[in-house]
Each structure stands twice: as C-alpha cells, then as structure tokens.
C-alpha cells in the first residue's frame, strides 16, 4: 500500500497489524511513521477492543488486506463504525462461502468444494466427480495467487496436494472458467477487475483495470488503468460487478471484483472487499485520483458517490517480471537500465534480487521486479511491456522443478 501525505493528513492514523504475517512484520517501521502500531496477533475480539478503548477510541476503520477482515468486521460492529458486516466479511474472504452466496443470488458460478488436509480418498473422488476437469486449486482464504494452480486431472491434483504437505491450509477445488476464444490470441488477458466504492449501500465504480496474460500458476504479469474494453464489454463488466456486490450485502467499503469474459458472457472470478494491490498508484497516474484518501474518508462515514469510471488522461500501469515456475536462487539481473530509460517509466523496484531464494508455490508476490509508470496510449503501453520481457535477463542457480 502507498500512503500519500494528503491521505495521512485526513486523520490521525492507528495501525492494527498481525505481526505473524511476514509482509506486516516488514512494514512495521514504515507504518510507525504515520501513527502508532498495535500488533493483534493472537488476540480475541474483546482483547482488541480493550486495546483500542484507551487512548485511541477510533472514529473509522479500513483495511487493505484480506487477512483478519472477519475479525476486523466484528471489532467495527462492536464500535458501531462503518465497515463490512461480519457475514459479508466472511463471504469476501472465504472463497467457498462466496461461491455459495453468489450462486444463491442467481449468478453463474463454477462448482466449488473445500478440500481439508485430512480429506479421505472417498471424499476426493466425490469432489473430482462433481467439479470435473480442468479445475482450479487454491486456498480457501488467501490472495496474490499463492498456492493457486490449474489442475488437469486427479493425478495432477494429488501431485499439488502432496507438494503443499500435510500442514497446508484448507483448499478449494472449483471448475475452471474458460476463456472467450475470441480473446485468446489478443495482447491482453481475458479478464479485468472493477474497482468500486460503496457508500451507504450506493455503489460507484471508479475504474476498470486491464491485464496482460498470466504467467503459469495464475501469476500476474501486468495491470493497467483504464482497461482496453469497448462500451458493450465495459457495461457488462460493471453490471455484473454491481450484482455481485449487492449479493454479498456490502453497505460500505472498497471492492476489487475480478471478472472473466467467456464464450457465454462475463463471469465473476472473485470479489475482494478491499482496494486491489497497486490500484491506488495506477489511478493516480491515470486520473490524478487519490484513492487511499477516499478510503479513509469513506471509513469516517462520508457519503461518497462517483459518476465513474473516472476520466483518464494517461494509462497507469504496474508490470511484474515473473520467474519461471520453479524453486531456485536468483544469481544475476541485467538490462534494468534499458527499461528505466524508456519514456513514461517512473520506477523499477527489485523484489527478489541476487541471492533471493524462490519457492514456485508463492504466486505473484514472488515476482523478480516491478515496473510502474504511465503511457500515452495502448501502443506505448504494450511497447514497455515487451521491452521489459526482451531486455531484462535473470539467471538462476539451484533450480528444481515441481
């Protein structure tokens, strides 16, 4: 998350973090610059409430992660603060429950079953019979495509479950949502996300985010705002997002709804009850919109409505250079300077530098580097993406395949 000075000036900030999450542990020093940090790891709701009663007494509540959202919903409810209801928070973070809620509302959803670490062979046979192949295996609650795989048959499923080990989280196996054949050979992925805010039950769609084709294991390689859609596809995506958000009972908050275009029309991949990763910086580059500040104002109960998607002056983007789907050690990275000198490129951040050990199961967050910037048109956008993959070379040692 990127927090601007303008956002920080909206109110005094208090950070609740789960220190057991590696990314939160690493962020503590940065967050302390903007306000006190309370580690809620291991706390029950009443303990969290006690830690907030004095001296803090919060006036608003907002989260930028899926982790602990259901707990935060119970805390916000006890404090009578605008936030997702506890039931809605569960549906937004439990992928199996979300499928059930959307199906009850009449949305076309794939068959979805939970697979626990102790699942019997008989149960797995029932699951594979009802879901069919190909299918998607992913954690019941997670983000960033960690532990997310395309599964072709039962032997393939057993291979992945064995690789994850007996300590794996609860997983879901659901039917794969097929691509629209007319989009398969296009320059962009056949899915988008809709970025929305909900204020007092009124949904406003801020933007649509396009994607470049995924790397193996559903890993993201590039996002951009606005998505390259015609009016008909844009209207269909926005309409479906509205239906899904209403079905989940969202009354206030920010949503990131992933929608795939299929031969039979758009289908919901998943709805996330938070701002999408990288969305604030892309929106700022594309339209000058301060989304983080908007989320803070929303959390304080401000009525916010937007006649969106907002107009954009440029195309804001964030690209990821993903490694092969292997476990390995990064040894060298070359060619970064060539990309950084290209017009519109604002910054390149190395995420996994030389010496970093990669785990093939870790999803999009295992990316080697990220490129952020803006383009004047889609031709320039594609040129930067192509340059990144042609000019940057990464070498690896200790390579092992799953």
Residue, then its C-alpha position, 0 to 999 in steps of 0.5 A: x500500500x502507498x500512503x500519500x501525505x494528503x491521505x495521512x493528513x485526513x486523520x490521525x492514523x492507528x495501525x492494527x497489524x498481525x505481526x505473524x504475517x511476514x509482509x506486516x512484520x516488514x512494514x512495521x517501521x514504515x507504518x510507525x511513521x504515520x501513527x502508532x502500531x498495535x500488533x493483534x496477533x493472537x488476540x480475541x475480539x474483546x482483547x482488541x477492543x480493550x486495546x483500542x478503548x484507551x487512548x485511541x477510541x477510533x472514529x473509522x476503520x479500513x483495511x487493505x488486506x484480506x487477512x483478519x477482515x472477519x475479525x476486523x468486521x466484528x471489532x467495527x460492529x462492536x464500535x458501531x463504525x462503518x465497515x463490512x458486516x461480519x457475514x459479508x466479511x466472511x463471504x469476501x474472504x472465504x472463497x467457498x462461502x462466496x461461491x455459495x452466496x453468489x450462486x444463491x443470488x442467481x449468478x453463474x458460478x463454477x462448482x466449488x468444494x473445500x478440500x481439508x488436509x485430512x480429506x479421505x480418498x472417498x471424499x476426493x473422488x466425490x469432489x473430482x466427480x462433481x467439479x470435473x476437469x480442468x479445475x482450479x486449486x487454491x486456498x480457501x482464504x488467501x490472495x496474490x495467487x499463492x498456492x493457486x494452480x490449474x489442475x488437469x486431472x486427479x493425478x495432477x491434483x494429488x501431485x499439488x496436494x502432496x507438494x503443499x504437505x500435510x500442514x497446508x491450509x484448507x483448499x478449494x477445488x472449483x471448475x475452471x472458467x474458460x476463456x472467450x476464444x475470441x480473446x485468446x490470441x489478443x495482447x491482453x488477458x481475458x479478464x479485468x477487475x472493477x474497482x468500486x466504492x460503496x457508500x451507504x449501500x450506493x455503489x460507484x465504480x471508479x475504474x476498470x483495470x486491464x491485464x496482460x496474460x498470466x504467467x503459469x500458476x495464475x501469476x500476474x504479469x501486468x495491470x493497467x488503468x483504464x482497461x482496453x474494453x469497448x462500451x458493450x464489454x465495459x457495461x457488462x463488466x460493471x453490471x455484473x460487478x454491481x450484482x455481485x456486490x449487492x449479493x454479498x450485502x456490502x453497505x460500505x467499503x472498497x471492492x476489487x471484483x475480478x471478472x472473466x469474459x467467456x464464450x457465454x458472457x462475463x463471469x465473476x472470478x472473485x470479489x475482494x472487499x478491499x482496494x486491489x494491490x497497486x490500484x491506488x498508484x495506477x489511478x493516480x497516474x491515470x486520473x490524478x485520483x487519490x484513492x487511499x484518501x477516499x478510503x479513509x474518508x469513506x471509513x469516517x462515514x462520508x457519503x461518497x458517490x462517483x459518476x465513474x469510471x473516472x476520466x483518464x488522461x494517461x494509462x497507469x500501469x504496474x508490470x511484474x517480471x515473473x520467474x519461471x515456475x520453479x524453486x531456485x536462487x536468483x544469481x544475476x539481473x541485467x538490462x534494468x537500465x534499458x527499461x528505466x530509460x524508456x519514456x513514461x517509466x517512473x520506477x523499477x523496484x527489485x523484489x527478489x534480487x541476487x541471492x533471493x531464494x524462490x519457492x514456485x508455490x508463492x504466486x505473484x508476490x514472488x515476482x523478480x521486479x516491478x515496473x510502474x509508470x504511465x503511457x500515452x496510449x495502448x501502443x506505448x503501453x504494450x511497447x514497455x511491456x515487451x521491452x521489459x520481457x526482451x531486455x531484462x535477463x535473470x539467471x538462476x542457480x539451484x533450480x528444481x522443478x515441481 
